[in-house]
């Protein structure tokens, strides 16, 4: 398949499996990886990129050593979660979906993390941090530096 043709469901499934394997090995899917996969499946780079960016569990950019997932569920929102997210972004100097220049932190926004009883909450790697305030997030981040 080349530019302008649709990827079949079977081919998309196989591309998805290959993309996941590459990400498992490398941590993310590079432009070079996408080009190589396109060649191996005889399809366009845009077709493979489309699959890679459609699924939220696939990443086309490297992630930081520590991944922060800030919850945006209703309980977190009602308890000033947006202000906490803005403070995190300010401290880190990045927005959601970005990684700090030193590669230390990535910031992601996600739906419920199962910590509604300690809203607002976030995950740093797999560690739940709850009862967040605009004042206490800097200290939490400092413990991961």
PLY file of the C-alpha trace (Angstrom):
ply
format ascii 1.0
element vertex 145
property float x
property float y
property float z
element edge 144
property int vertex1
property int vertex2
end_header
0.00 0.00 0.00
1.21 3.47 -0.74
0.11 7.05 -0.13
-3.62 7.55 -0.51
-4.65 3.95 0.15
-6.38 2.75 3.28
-4.75 0.33 5.68
-6.74 -2.87 6.12
-7.84 -3.88 9.62
-5.46 -6.84 9.54
-2.54 -4.66 8.47
-3.40 -2.04 11.09
-3.45 -4.77 13.73
-0.02 -6.00 12.65
1.36 -2.45 12.54
-0.03 -1.85 16.03
1.65 -5.00 17.38
4.95 -3.94 15.78
4.66 -0.39 17.17
3.99 -1.76 20.66
7.01 -4.09 20.40
9.25 -1.17 19.35
7.96 0.97 22.22
8.52 -1.86 24.71
12.16 -2.07 23.59
12.93 1.65 23.22
10.47 3.43 25.48
8.93 5.30 22.55
8.54 5.12 18.76
11.00 7.30 16.83
10.56 8.81 13.38
13.14 6.30 12.11
11.12 3.44 13.61
7.96 4.69 11.88
9.78 4.93 8.54
11.19 1.39 8.90
7.78 -0.04 9.84
6.19 1.72 6.86
8.78 0.15 4.54
8.33 -3.31 6.06
4.55 -3.14 5.64
4.79 -1.50 2.21
2.65 1.41 3.33
3.10 5.14 3.84
4.81 6.82 6.77
1.59 8.79 7.36
-0.41 5.55 7.68
1.96 4.21 10.34
2.17 7.59 12.09
-1.64 7.70 12.12
-1.78 4.38 13.95
1.02 5.39 16.34
-0.69 8.63 17.34
-4.25 7.30 17.47
-3.69 5.06 20.47
-3.05 6.84 23.79
-0.80 4.06 25.08
1.71 4.62 22.27
4.28 7.41 22.43
6.13 9.06 19.56
8.25 11.18 21.91
10.60 10.05 24.65
9.31 10.26 28.21
11.10 11.58 31.23
12.69 9.43 33.89
9.66 10.24 36.09
6.18 10.35 34.57
3.67 12.55 36.36
0.02 11.80 35.62
-2.22 14.49 37.05
-5.85 13.46 37.48
-8.57 15.54 35.85
-11.59 13.62 37.16
-14.54 15.46 38.69
-13.46 15.06 42.36
-9.99 16.43 41.56
-11.47 19.23 39.50
-13.83 20.24 42.31
-10.94 20.37 44.78
-8.79 22.80 42.77
-7.06 20.16 40.64
-6.73 22.60 37.75
-4.77 25.06 39.91
-2.48 22.20 41.00
-1.94 21.17 37.36
-1.09 24.75 36.43
1.35 24.96 39.35
3.04 21.72 38.28
3.40 23.04 34.74
4.84 26.29 36.09
7.38 24.53 38.32
8.45 22.12 35.58
8.36 24.69 32.79
6.38 22.34 30.55
2.78 21.66 29.60
0.83 18.42 29.53
2.29 15.97 27.03
5.78 17.47 27.32
9.06 16.43 28.90
11.50 18.68 30.72
14.64 19.52 28.72
16.78 17.54 31.18
14.63 14.44 30.57
13.78 14.13 34.25
9.97 14.64 34.16
7.09 14.15 31.74
3.70 15.67 32.55
0.51 13.95 31.45
-3.14 14.64 32.16
-5.28 11.58 32.73
-8.73 10.57 33.86
-9.40 8.89 37.18
-6.41 7.29 38.90
-8.53 5.74 41.65
-7.52 8.19 44.38
-10.74 10.21 44.64
-10.64 10.02 48.45
-7.42 12.07 48.40
-8.34 14.47 45.58
-6.70 16.26 43.99
-4.21 13.52 43.22
-1.47 12.53 40.81
0.73 9.56 40.07
4.48 10.01 39.97
5.63 6.85 38.24
3.36 4.40 40.08
3.26 6.27 43.41
-0.04 7.97 44.34
0.35 11.47 45.73
-2.88 12.89 47.14
-4.29 15.88 48.96
-2.31 18.09 46.60
-2.16 21.85 46.95
-0.38 24.51 44.97
1.92 24.80 47.99
2.92 21.15 48.48
3.60 19.99 44.90
7.05 21.61 44.74
8.22 19.54 47.71
6.83 16.37 46.17
8.71 17.03 42.93
11.88 17.84 44.83
11.84 14.36 46.37
12.15 12.92 42.82
15.06 15.11 41.69
0 1
1 2
2 3
3 4
4 5
5 6
6 7
7 8
8 9
9 10
10 11
11 12
12 13
13 14
14 15
15 16
16 17
17 18
18 19
19 20
20 21
21 22
22 23
23 24
24 25
25 26
26 27
27 28
28 29
29 30
30 31
31 32
32 33
33 34
34 35
35 36
36 37
37 38
38 39
39 40
40 41
41 42
42 43
43 44
44 45
45 46
46 47
47 48
48 49
49 50
50 51
51 52
52 53
53 54
54 55
55 56
56 57
57 58
58 59
59 60
60 61
61 62
62 63
63 64
64 65
65 66
66 67
67 68
68 69
69 70
70 71
71 72
72 73
73 74
74 75
75 76
76 77
77 78
78 79
79 80
80 81
81 82
82 83
83 84
84 85
85 86
86 87
87 88
88 89
89 90
90 91
91 92
92 93
93 94
94 95
95 96
96 97
97 98
98 99
99 100
100 101
101 102
102 103
103 104
104 105
105 106
106 107
107 108
108 109
109 110
110 111
111 112
112 113
113 114
114 115
115 116
116 117
117 118
118 119
119 120
120 121
121 122
122 123
123 124
124 125
125 126
126 127
127 128
128 129
129 130
130 131
131 132
132 133
133 134
134 135
135 136
136 137
137 138
138 139
139 140
140 141
141 142
142 143
143 144
